[in-house]
């Protein structure tokens, strides 16, 4: 289940996605609260994001938000081969 907001939180329900971006903004990485803290996950695979060989799980909310922001920035900067086709 995905809940969208403009930065407000929704009480910490297990399995609920805490959307950190404006509605309609497409991002690949987001965060969600789980039993052991916060997880950065890849929205394309619905799996935890892997950074330097380590799953981004059991994080503080601040660390998860920072990692998700950095991964989304890197994803935006990564060249898209589909855009370079002529």
VMD Tcl script that draws the C-alpha trace (Angstrom):
set ca {
  {0.00 0.00 0.00}
  {1.35 3.44 -0.86}
  {0.30 6.63 0.88}
  {1.33 9.92 -0.69}
  {1.79 13.14 1.18}
  {3.84 16.30 1.08}
  {6.22 15.26 3.85}
  {3.72 14.51 6.61}
  {3.93 11.16 8.32}
  {1.28 8.54 8.87}
  {1.69 7.06 12.35}
  {4.19 4.21 11.75}
  {1.96 1.38 10.54}
  {3.92 -1.72 9.59}
  {4.27 -2.10 5.83}
  {2.99 1.38 5.00}
  {5.14 3.37 2.63}
  {6.02 6.85 3.85}
  {6.10 8.88 0.65}
  {8.64 11.69 0.97}
  {8.12 13.30 -2.43}
  {5.41 15.47 -3.94}
  {2.56 13.50 -5.52}
  {3.26 12.64 -9.14}
  {7.05 12.93 -8.78}
  {8.66 9.75 -10.02}
  {11.54 8.53 -7.91}
  {13.19 5.14 -7.95}
  {14.13 4.96 -4.27}
  {11.94 5.62 -1.26}
  {11.80 4.67 2.43}
  {9.46 2.66 4.60}
  {9.26 1.79 8.26}
  {9.60 -1.84 9.27}
  {10.08 -3.83 12.48}
  {13.79 -2.97 12.83}
  {13.84 0.69 11.76}
  {13.74 2.20 8.28}
  {14.53 0.63 4.90}
  {15.50 2.31 1.65}
  {13.88 0.32 -1.12}
  {13.94 0.31 -4.90}
  {10.43 1.02 -6.16}
  {11.15 -0.87 -9.38}
  {11.93 -4.14 -7.60}
  {10.28 -3.55 -4.20}
  {13.52 -4.86 -2.65}
  {15.89 -3.08 -0.27}
  {18.37 -0.85 -2.06}
  {21.90 -2.26 -2.05}
  {24.74 0.20 -1.45}
  {28.32 -1.05 -1.67}
  {27.11 -4.64 -1.25}
  {24.94 -3.92 1.82}
  {21.15 -3.82 2.01}
  {19.89 -0.43 3.26}
  {17.88 -1.77 6.19}
  {17.65 -1.19 9.96}
  {18.41 2.53 9.54}
  {17.35 5.63 11.41}
  {14.77 7.68 9.55}
  {17.30 10.49 8.97}
  {19.87 8.08 7.49}
  {17.25 6.39 5.30}
  {16.04 9.75 3.95}
  {19.60 10.86 3.19}
  {20.51 7.61 1.42}
  {17.27 7.65 -0.62}
  {17.92 11.26 -1.66}
  {21.48 10.45 -2.71}
  {20.42 7.35 -4.68}
  {17.66 9.30 -6.43}
  {20.13 12.06 -7.33}
  {22.56 9.50 -8.75}
  {19.73 7.82 -10.68}
  {18.79 11.17 -12.24}
  {22.40 11.87 -13.21}
  {22.91 8.43 -14.73}
  {22.77 8.58 -18.54}
  {19.65 7.01 -20.00}
  {20.58 5.06 -23.19}
  {16.99 5.39 -24.46}
  {17.35 9.19 -24.59}
  {20.54 8.99 -26.66}
  {19.05 6.96 -29.51}
  {18.58 8.80 -32.80}
}
mol new
graphics top color blue
foreach p $ca { graphics top sphere $p radius 0.5 }
foreach p [lrange $ca 0 end-1] q [lrange $ca 1 end] { graphics top cylinder $p $q radius 0.2 }
display resetview
